[in-house]
Amino acid sequence: MVAVALLLVALSYGHKLSCSTLGAGIGNTADRYDTHVYRLACYSDTLTLFNLRDLGSHVFPYVHGWYTAIPLPAVHGGTVEYPTLTGVWVWLSALPVSSAAGFLTVTALTFLPVVALTVLWLQQVAGRRAWIFAATPPLLLYGLYNWDLLPVAATAAGLAIALAGPRRWSPLTRAVIAAVAFGIGGAFKLYPVMFAAPLALTFLFDQSAPARSRVGNCLAVLGAAAATLLAANLPFMLINFDGWLSVFQFQAHRMIGASTLSVWYWGLLPWSASPTGTTQHLMGLLATGATALGLLLVLAAAAIIGKRRGSVPWIGAAAAMLCVYMVFNKVNSLQYVLWLLPFFAVLRIRLAWIIAYFVMDLAAFIGWYRVLFYTSLGNLEPTWANQALAIGVWGRAGLLLALIVTFLQATPTSPNTRDGRRSVHQAADMPSTSAVPPSIALSDGLGDSLVPTGRR
């Protein structure tokens, strides 16, 4: 698995490297370069931001950064539009090089151990279903697209610690350390930190523990994730608050346009095509409100399930929250499919769901770049590419909505059975924090509650 995954990263590197002439152009014209990029679909933030954010000057990020809104939202002073740990990772990767191609090469090399560890962590808890991460198109298409493999690795680490951490660790210890991993993921790209919320619910609904202990344990998990995220941000906030804030200002003011591939733009045409501030403000409010409401509803559903069944489906709830974030947020970039891969591996859902999502993602990928290619040639008429893009955008959105329900009903996989399914005789759940008979602490096939309560 590791060998295949690393091979895909190498192929992704070769694909993106074909765009490494950024700045020089093809035939010394920007138009020819754009046509080249769109024809090969080899665009990546990794290459683009090296020049656009002047990473070759090796200025430490955030400390000297600032934000400007005119003419377009932009960050300056060595800062990239990502949270702090990604910014530091980018800065370190740029230190030994002075060209975009060299920066891409160093980034690819640093990603090799990241990908290898991600595969091993997923294999530890999902068995051969880890192939879903190691040998599927997203790793080839988006492995070097930007730095999203870093939060993906943090997510995989958190799942592995929670589900397959040393048995000598108490359930609370494993949950707290998993929450730290999710917090680190949040310092790479925010979204993994929300996985600590359903994880904390497992302790809140541990009916075998006193009420005070349940609340305390729940807060310990949430506090671990929050403290980790704060530790990664606080030094930058204290040194240069404006530089740290510039990242969030940039994302908050990012326009919802065709490139965001979100349902808000594509679903509200032609009104959404207006660049006016009022239109953008209203779409931003809709996206933020719908995302927040969706996340709360998923947590409420997980709590109701935990109350009725005696175990909170925290992994399924985390995956469902991710689906809500992807479908309702104002951006649903192509590479976001990488975020789903750990949950595709760890949760036992039908392969048809996964294949369908990959097909829709591929339709969006091909459609988007072919539309840009035809546009660069001066063809503004609708083509088959526009249809493919529409199928991809709406197909992904529909599948994400369906996967919210599917994930909440799914059970975790296991590396201990030939087909990746969990045996009802294997200890999938962590033992309760209180003393319970071993027979109660064994899995009944539900398998995704950290703290089984004995209610079956």
Salt bridges, closest charged atoms under 4 A:
GLU81 OE1 - ARG53 NE 2.81
ASP148 OD1 - LYS189 NZ 2.74
ASP419 OD2 - ARG421 NE 3.34
ASP429 OD2 - ARG456 NH2 3.59
ASP444 OD2 - ARG456 NE 3.02
ASP448 OD1 - ARG309 NH2 3.19
